[in-house]
Amino acid sequence: RRCVVLTLDVLIPAMLPVRSARLAAVVVLYASFWQWYGCGNTPIGREEAYMRLEECGLNLSSAEARISTKRFIDKLWQYDDTGDSFLMMNLVKNRAEPYYPTPGLRPAWVKTGADADRHYGQCFLANVVRYAGHPVILVPNVLVPVFVPIEQGIDEYWSDWDYFALVRYRSRRDLIAAVCDTNLQYGAHAIEELKHSGVERTYVLPMPCPMFSYAFRVLVGLCFVLPCMCVASKLG
């Protein structure tokens, strides 16, 4: 018994620096995550965004591509960029068959429009995650909307969707960077072609929501703290 007591008297003081070092490592790791995940970035103007897309090789050789890119920029920059993080709501209707003007962009396993859309998600979201963006929720079954704009032929357009997705972006600047990285990785025309390879139509709505970024970082902090508290209580 005396040997056991002496051993504990020696081990406990020796363990204290180890516990302190682990706690410090957890604090540094979480602080790094807090900084990286962020709640925004330096604002980016409309002209700079358009210039970045041209520089990274976005296919602007055709009039259709130029109009599509300009529409995207003009819609997203209807309001000045504050640099805040935001959520992007997506309602998506997939094609029945994949559509690839460039056959080289189509993997052998892609057989349907849903497969093509899944491939696009793998390509694009891999770069989005590098800039602290990520899907928040994906709902594969979307019911018929209760209220839709009342216009001839528009009810059918709004009533048929394959899935709903909500994606978090750290900032508009980071969204443009992710688009450019995908373009540089797969080719000058890739991002637009991959996007529409499996999508027949989509409804996209950006929603500024910096509070989500704060809430998510706090949630991750709790995931760090609670296990540490449990371990500390057992050792203490």
N, C-alpha and C positions, 0 to 999 in steps of 0.2 A: 504493500500500500504506500509505503514511504517513497518507493521508486516511482510510482505513478504520480504522486503529488509533486515530486521533484521534476518529473518530465513535463507536467502541465505548467509548472512555474517557469520552465525554460521555453516551452513552445508558444505560450500565449503572447509574451512580449515579442517573440520572434515573428509571430503572425501579424502583429499590428502594423509594421511597415508595409507588409505585403498587402494587407487590406486597404491601407491608405493609398498605395500605389494603384491598386485596382480601381478604387473610387476616383482617383485623379484621372485615370485613363477613361473611365466612363464619362466624367464631366467634360474632358477634352473632346471625346468622340461626339457627345451630344451637342456641344457648342459648335463643332465643325458642321454637324448636320443642320443645326439652326441657321448658320450663316449660308450654307450651300442651298438649302431648300428655299430660303428667302421669302420675301413677300412682294417682290418686284425687281425691277432693274432700271437702268438708265432709259428714259423715254426715247423713242425713235420716231422721227417725223415721216410723213407720207413719202416725200421725195427720197429720203435716205433708204426707206424700206424698198421702194421700187428699184433704186440703184443697186442695192444688195442683191435683189433677186436677179437682176440682169448680170451682175458680176459673177454670180455662182452658176451661171449657165442655164437659167430657166429658158425654156424654148419660147422665144418671142419672135421667131422667124415668120410665123403665120399671123394673119390678121385675127383669126379666132383666138389664138393663144394670147396675143396682146390685149384683146378685149376682155378675155377671161381674167387675166392677171390684173388689169386696171380695175375691173369690177370688184375683185377681191380686196384690193388695196383701198379703193374708194369707200366701199361698204364698211370695212373695219376701221377706217380713219374718218368716219363721219364726225367722231368726237376726238379731240386731241388726246394723245397718249399721255397718261399720267405716270406710266411705268409700273402701275399696280399689276398684281397677278389677277388672273381671271379664269372663269370656267367657261367651257365651250359645250353647249348643248347640241346634240346631233340626233336627228331623226333620219333613218336611212332605209331606202328601198333598194334591194339588190337586183341586179340583172338576172335573167334566167340563165344566160350564157355569158362567159367572160368575153371581154372585148380588149384585144391588144393589137393596136396598129403596128407595134414593133414586136414580132414574135419572140425575139430574144429575151424580152422581159417576163415572159410567161414560163413559170416552172412547170415541170412535167406533171406534178401532182395536182395542179389547178384544173378542175373539171367543170366547176359551176361558178356563177357570179359570186356566191357566198365564199367560195374558195379564193377567188381573186381578191375580194375585199379583205379576207383574213390575211392574205399575203401582203397586201398594202399596209395593213396594220402592223405586221411584223417588221416591215422595212422602215416605216415612218416612226412608229412609237419607240423603236430602239434608239433613235436619235432624239426624240422628245424627252426620254428619260434622262439623257445626259444633261439636259437643261432643267432638271427638277420638275418635269411635267409627267403626268401619269393619268391613266383612266381612274375615275372615281367610282363609277357605277356603269354596268352594262346590263340592260334588260332585253332579253331576246324576244319577248312577246309583248307587242304594243296593241292595246285595244283600240277600238274605233273612237276617235275624238268625239266628245259631247257637243262642243261648239266649234264651228269652222266658218271661215268667210263665206257668205252666201252669194255665190256667183255661178253662172252657168258652167258646169263641168268641173268646178273646183272641189266639190264635195268628194268625188271619187279620188282626186289627187291627194287630198288630205287624209283620207280614211284608210289608206293602205300602206303600212310601214312594216319593215321586218324587225327592226330593233331600235332601241333608244340608248344613247351613250352620253356620258358626261365626262369631259376630260379637263384636267387642270393644267394651265400653262403659267409659268412663273412671270412671264411678261410678253408683250408683243415682240420685243426684240428677240427673245428666246424662241418664239414661234418661227420667226423669219430665219433664225440661225438653224433650227431643226429642218426647215424646208430646204435650205441651202445645202446642208450636210447630206441630206437624202439625194438631192440632185447631183452633187459631186460624186457620191458613191455609186449611183446607178446610171447616171447619164443626164445630159442636158434636158431631155424631154421627160425624164422618168417620173418625177413627182406628180405631174398632172395626169400622165397616162396611167400610172399605178392607182391614183385616186379614183379615176373613172372606169378602171378596168372591170370592177365588180359592182359599181354603184349606178343604178338607173336614175335616181334622183335623191336629193338630200335637203334637209332644212337645217341650217346651222345658225345658232344664236349665241354670240359671246355675251357673257355676264360678268362685269367687274365684281369681284368678291374677295377682297384681301382678308376678310375675317376668316374665310376658310383656311387660308395659309397659317394664320395664327393658331386656330383651333387644331389643325392637323399637327403642328409642331408641339403643341401642348400634349396632345394625345400620345405622340411618340415619346415625349418626355416621361409621361406616366408609365409607358412600357419599359423605360429604363429604370425608373425609380422603384416601382413596386417589387420587381425581382430582387433588387439590391436590398430593400428593406426586409424582405423575407429571409435572405441569406444572412443579413446582419443580426436579425432576431434569433436565428438558430445558433449562430456563432457566439452571440452575446449571452 
